[in-house]
Amino acid sequence: MLQNSRNDVLIIGGGVAGSAAAIALARQGRGVTLMERDSEPRHKVCGEFLSGEALEDLDALDIDVASLGAVPINYVRLAAARNAAQAPLPFPAASLTRKALDTALLAAAVKAGVRVETGRAVQSLLRTDANCWRATLEGGATHEASTAFLATGKHDLRGHGRPKNPQQWVAFKMYYKLSRDQTADLGDASELTLYAGGYGGIQPVENGVTNFCCVVQQRYLVEAGLRWELLIQRMQQDCPHLAKRLTGAVPLLDKPIAITHIPYGYMRHTTEDGLYCIGDQAAVIPSFTGDGISIALHTARSATSAYLAGEPAAAFQKNLRAAMKSQMRLAELAADGLNNALARAVLPFVLRVWPGAMRVTASLTRVTQPAHVVPQVLAG
Ligand SMILES: Cc1cc2nc3c(=O)[nH]c(=O)nc-3n(C[C@H](O)[C@H](O)[C@H](O)COP(=O)(O)OP(=O)(O)OC[C@H]3O[C@@H](n4cnc5c(N)ncnc54)[C@H](O)[C@@H]3O)c2cc1C
């Protein structure tokens, strides 16, 4: 039977941004329906690094990451070829699998009174009149509200898409059990490894597992032979430090999780009345910053405040973009630097002689907090 409903707010997508917004709105007494296409949280392509700001936002939502098994991360390490250098992180940080985090956030949304519908994708989100957004789910059920929050992450909803990034990036995530020596050597660091066609982050997550999440240009993947086994070999040839790290490592997934067409650098600048775009639907920062979750939480928080304060969605989106612009540009410049052979050659040496460089970079790329939003950047 179709279950149609009328609500104050619809939220499309039950990842970090959607769940965080749902919790905030339900706590303010709004009737919220959140629609998530997966029947339960699953592993997602993500480095799973939680920056200081992300931890603060999660704490405000009563998500106790320590009790979920989050691992403290105290250092950032940069590795290219055989060289590595590290610096202490200038703020507290942690790592936690997305499966654990997304599960906790959805449970908190249910507890806050959100009507959560899982297991069916929203197929269309249409404005039927000046005061009504209608979401139609697979199977035909519809939900209506005067306001909608678009939080579908990397996935575009028909009619609300983003331009494709001409630079074709592909991202993979694999979990490993590292050898005992390499686990000790990695320690409590988030390690960024650089190679000719992109970069990868390696860091411990809960239960003694290590996350390796990498981003490669499409051409690098093609040159490597379009297969994960060949790609990971190629990355290890390019970055012997990574080869050392993975010596004796046991892969814990049958195959890596992958996503394509990541619109890095995207910032939404317009929206329709009553449609707030949050998380990756608002902005997609280069992954090496380890800041996407923080941005998802910030945009959820700032959009819900804007909605509750009666700020129109279009004004919110415009202000958000203005607030994030310089941070995004710096992150993109830094990402270009990581893809530059000379930069790859000298960066670890620079860090070795000047470990404070990483702290300086982190503070330079952090923007001051405007009325609504925003985050910080760090390498990780
Ligand atoms: C390679 C890589 C590494 C990264 N590493 C980090 C990191 O270490 N730290 C960090 O902070 N950030 C990192 N990020 C970024 C971070 O993962 C994202 O910015 C963050 O997940 C965005 O949250 P979101 O809520 O917008 O999207 P998501 O968390 O992706 O949630 C979107 C949800 O919408 C659902 N959905 C999609 N379409 C529909 C539909 N039609 N109907 C219903 N539901 C739908 C999806 O199933 C999903 O659950 C990384 C990103 C990449 C690509």
The ligand as a MOL file (V3000), in Angstrom:
LIG
                    3D

  0  0  0     0  0            999 V3000
M  V30 BEGIN CTAB
M  V30 COUNTS 53 58 0 0 0
M  V30 BEGIN ATOM
M  V30 1 C 37.7900 9.5150 -1.6840 0
M  V30 2 C 37.0850 10.3190 -0.6440 0
M  V30 3 C 37.6190 10.4050 0.6470 0
M  V30 4 C 36.9920 11.1940 1.6010 0
M  V30 5 N 37.5240 11.2420 2.8550 0
M  V30 6 C 36.9690 12.0270 3.7840 0
M  V30 7 C 37.5070 12.0810 5.0990 0
M  V30 8 O 38.4540 11.3890 5.4510 0
M  V30 9 N 36.9150 12.9210 5.9990 0
M  V30 10 C 35.8550 13.7020 5.6540 0
M  V30 11 O 35.3970 14.4900 6.4940 0
M  V30 12 N 35.2940 13.6310 4.4320 0
M  V30 13 C 35.8180 12.8150 3.4920 0
M  V30 14 N 35.2330 12.7110 2.2660 0
M  V30 15 C 34.0250 13.4790 1.9740 0
M  V30 16 C 32.7780 12.9120 2.6660 0
M  V30 17 O 32.6910 11.5220 2.4740 0
M  V30 18 C 31.5340 13.5910 2.0940 0
M  V30 19 O 31.7580 14.9680 1.9500 0
M  V30 20 C 30.3260 13.3600 3.0010 0
M  V30 21 O 30.0010 11.9960 3.0330 0
M  V30 22 C 29.1370 14.1480 2.4850 0
M  V30 23 O 28.0120 13.8480 3.2700 0
M  V30 24 P 26.5650 13.8990 2.6270 0
M  V30 25 O 25.6120 13.6800 3.7370 0
M  V30 26 O 26.4510 15.0990 1.7660 0
M  V30 27 O 26.5350 12.6560 1.6200 0
M  V30 28 P 26.5140 11.0670 1.9790 0
M  V30 29 O 27.1160 10.8090 3.2830 0
M  V30 30 O 27.0770 10.4070 0.7730 0
M  V30 31 O 24.9790 10.7600 2.0800 0
M  V30 32 C 24.0980 10.8480 0.9950 0
M  V30 33 C 22.9870 9.8280 1.2320 0
M  V30 34 O 21.9540 10.0400 0.2740 0
M  V30 35 C 21.4590 8.7820 -0.1280 0
M  V30 36 N 20.8190 8.9430 -1.4300 0
M  V30 37 C 21.4260 9.2360 -2.6120 0
M  V30 38 N 20.5060 9.3370 -3.5800 0
M  V30 39 C 19.2970 9.1110 -2.9920 0
M  V30 40 C 17.9620 9.0850 -3.4750 0
M  V30 41 N 17.6770 9.2940 -4.7680 0
M  V30 42 N 16.9550 8.8230 -2.6060 0
M  V30 43 C 17.2090 8.6040 -1.2930 0
M  V30 44 N 18.4660 8.6160 -0.7820 0
M  V30 45 C 19.4900 8.8750 -1.6170 0
M  V30 46 C 22.7020 7.8980 -0.1770 0
M  V30 47 O 22.3660 6.5320 -0.1080 0
M  V30 48 C 23.4670 8.4040 1.0400 0
M  V30 49 O 23.2030 7.6560 2.2060 0
M  V30 50 C 35.8190 11.9070 1.2840 0
M  V30 51 C 35.2600 11.8000 0.0080 0
M  V30 52 C 35.8790 11.0000 -0.9440 0
M  V30 53 C 35.2830 10.8920 -2.3200 0
M  V30 END ATOM
M  V30 BEGIN BOND
M  V30 1 1 1 2
M  V30 2 1 2 3
M  V30 3 2 2 52
M  V30 4 2 3 4
M  V30 5 1 4 5
M  V30 6 1 4 50
M  V30 7 2 5 6
M  V30 8 1 6 7
M  V30 9 1 6 13
M  V30 10 2 7 8
M  V30 11 1 7 9
M  V30 12 1 9 10
M  V30 13 2 10 11
M  V30 14 1 10 12
M  V30 15 2 12 13
M  V30 16 1 13 14
M  V30 17 1 14 15
M  V30 18 1 14 50
M  V30 19 1 15 16
M  V30 20 1 16 17
M  V30 21 1 16 18
M  V30 22 1 18 19
M  V30 23 1 18 20
M  V30 24 1 20 21
M  V30 25 1 20 22
M  V30 26 1 22 23
M  V30 27 1 23 24
M  V30 28 2 24 25
M  V30 29 1 24 26
M  V30 30 1 24 27
M  V30 31 1 27 28
M  V30 32 2 28 29
M  V30 33 1 28 30
M  V30 34 1 28 31
M  V30 35 1 31 32
M  V30 36 1 32 33
M  V30 37 1 33 34
M  V30 38 1 33 48
M  V30 39 1 34 35
M  V30 40 1 35 36
M  V30 41 1 35 46
M  V30 42 1 36 37
M  V30 43 1 36 45
M  V30 44 2 37 38
M  V30 45 1 38 39
M  V30 46 1 39 40
M  V30 47 2 39 45
M  V30 48 1 40 41
M  V30 49 2 40 42
M  V30 50 1 42 43
M  V30 51 2 43 44
M  V30 52 1 44 45
M  V30 53 1 46 47
M  V30 54 1 46 48
M  V30 55 1 48 49
M  V30 56 2 50 51
M  V30 57 1 51 52
M  V30 58 1 52 53
M  V30 END BOND
M  V30 END CTAB
M  END
